[in-house]
Amino acid sequence: MNLKAAVDALIYLWQNSDPFNGTNALYSAVRFVPEYPQAGMATPAVGLSLAGGVGVGKEIGWANRWRTPRIQVDILAADMLAATRIYQHMRTALITDLNHAGATGDAGDPGKGYLHAQGIRRVVMGEPIEQPWDDAGRVRRLVADAEPLFADA
């Protein structure tokens, strides 16, 4: 797996998990983009961009290396309550998917072990902090870190 595939897998999970795939007007309107939102004003949006991280060798003689890149998650919304709710639902979707242990016929679908099926072993999502986005305060911004663990392809 590579970094682009990991980010794409996270975006696919969130787009296809409750409540982002439902009929709720706020959550179904959230756009997930695989890059820094470039000071856009369209809300609600979630941008995922590379912010560093490390690769860790398993041990001498092994070909695969575990990667734990740090991905910056920018959540943009009209108000802080909406941004916080979006973050909480994203975190819940991660926990639900990664903790799925059932052997049902739909295992591997979003919310049912999708990330494991894609090759991501864990995702640590940090606590969000509020950051300014525009001087007038028209857009509220939460920033959190997400650190997926996956093996190099």
PEURFEN-V102364 format. One record per residue. N is the residue number from 1. PHI is phi in degrees with one decimal (none if undefined). OMEGA is omega in radians with two decimals (999 if undefined). NEAR is the number of other ideal C-beta (glycine too) atoms within 12 Angstrom. Layout:
N,PHI,OMEGA,NEAR
N,PHI,OMEGA,NEAR
//
This chain:
1,none,3.05,27
2,-117.2,-3.06,21
3,-62.5,3.13,29
4,-60.8,3.12,20
5,-64.5,3.12,23
6,-66.2,3.12,36
7,-65.1,3.11,34
8,-61.1,3.13,26
9,-66.3,3.10,37
10,-63.6,3.13,41
11,-62.1,-3.14,34
12,-61.9,3.11,28
13,-59.8,-3.09,42
14,-67.2,3.14,42
15,-65.4,-3.05,30
16,-110.4,3.10,23
17,-114.0,3.05,33
18,-65.9,-0.04,21
19,-95.4,-3.03,25
20,-69.3,-3.14,31
21,-102.0,-3.05,22
22,-100.8,-3.07,16
23,-106.2,3.11,11
24,-65.1,-3.03,17
25,-60.9,-3.12,13
26,-69.5,-2.98,22
27,-76.5,3.14,29
28,-72.2,3.12,21
29,-89.4,-3.10,24
30,-67.0,3.06,35
31,-98.1,3.06,26
32,-104.8,-3.10,34
33,-123.5,-3.07,26
34,-86.7,3.09,28
35,-162.5,3.09,23
36,-60.7,-3.03,22
37,-65.1,3.04,29
38,57.1,3.05,14
39,58.6,3.10,17
40,-69.5,-3.12,21
41,-107.5,-3.13,19
42,-75.0,3.13,20
43,-123.2,-0.08,29
44,-82.3,-3.14,38
45,-146.8,3.07,34
46,-129.6,3.12,44
47,-109.3,3.11,35
48,-116.9,-3.12,41
49,-135.7,-3.11,24
50,-67.2,-3.12,24
51,-131.4,3.11,22
52,122.3,-3.13,15
53,114.9,-3.06,22
54,-133.7,2.95,13
55,-111.5,-3.08,19
56,-120.5,3.09,18
57,-70.7,-3.14,15
58,-69.6,2.98,14
59,-176.9,-3.08,10
60,-61.5,3.09,7
61,97.9,3.11,7
62,-96.9,-3.08,12
63,-82.3,-3.06,12
64,-86.5,3.11,18
65,-126.7,3.11,20
66,-86.5,3.13,25
67,-113.3,3.05,31
68,-131.9,3.12,26
69,-69.9,3.07,33
70,-99.1,-3.13,27
71,-109.5,3.09,39
72,-83.7,3.13,31
73,-108.4,3.10,45
74,-101.6,3.12,42
75,-107.4,-3.12,44
76,-110.9,3.14,40
77,-148.9,-3.11,34
78,-71.0,3.11,26
79,-144.4,-3.05,21
80,-67.3,3.11,24
81,-62.4,3.12,17
82,-64.8,3.12,28
83,-62.1,3.13,34
84,-65.5,3.12,24
85,-65.6,3.10,26
86,-61.3,3.11,40
87,-58.3,-3.10,37
88,-61.2,3.13,22
89,-70.1,3.07,34
90,-63.1,-3.14,39
91,-65.1,3.11,29
92,-62.3,3.12,23
93,-62.8,3.09,38
94,-62.1,-3.11,34
95,-61.5,-3.14,20
96,-60.2,-3.11,26
97,-68.4,-3.08,37
98,-72.7,-3.14,31
99,-92.0,-3.12,17
100,-68.8,-3.11,25
101,-118.3,-3.10,12
102,-73.0,3.12,15
103,-108.0,-3.12,10
104,-80.4,-3.10,12
105,-65.5,-3.12,8
106,-102.4,3.09,14
107,-59.6,-3.09,18
108,100.8,3.03,22
109,-79.4,3.09,23
110,-54.6,-3.09,30
111,90.5,-3.07,33
112,-133.7,3.11,25
113,88.9,-3.10,26
114,-59.6,-3.10,31
115,-63.4,3.08,41
116,-61.6,3.13,28
117,-64.1,3.13,22
118,-84.2,3.13,29
119,109.3,3.09,25
120,-89.7,-3.06,36
121,-89.3,3.11,23
122,-160.6,3.04,23
123,-137.9,3.06,38
124,-102.5,-3.14,23
125,-111.2,-3.10,32
126,-77.1,3.09,21
127,-74.8,-3.09,16
128,-81.0,3.01,29
129,-127.8,-3.14,19
130,-81.3,3.10,23
131,-132.3,3.10,19
132,-69.6,3.08,18
133,-119.9,3.07,30
134,-133.2,-3.04,17
135,-61.7,-3.10,8
136,-80.0,3.13,9
137,73.7,-3.13,14
138,-74.7,3.13,18
139,-122.2,3.09,29
140,-97.6,-3.04,31
141,-132.3,2.98,38
142,-112.3,3.11,38
143,-121.8,3.10,31
144,-137.7,3.05,33
145,-102.2,2.98,27
146,-127.5,-3.14,43
147,-122.8,3.08,32
148,-81.4,3.05,41
149,-114.4,3.12,28
150,-150.8,-3.14,33
151,-92.1,3.05,25
152,-60.4,3.12,22
153,-73.3,999,15
//
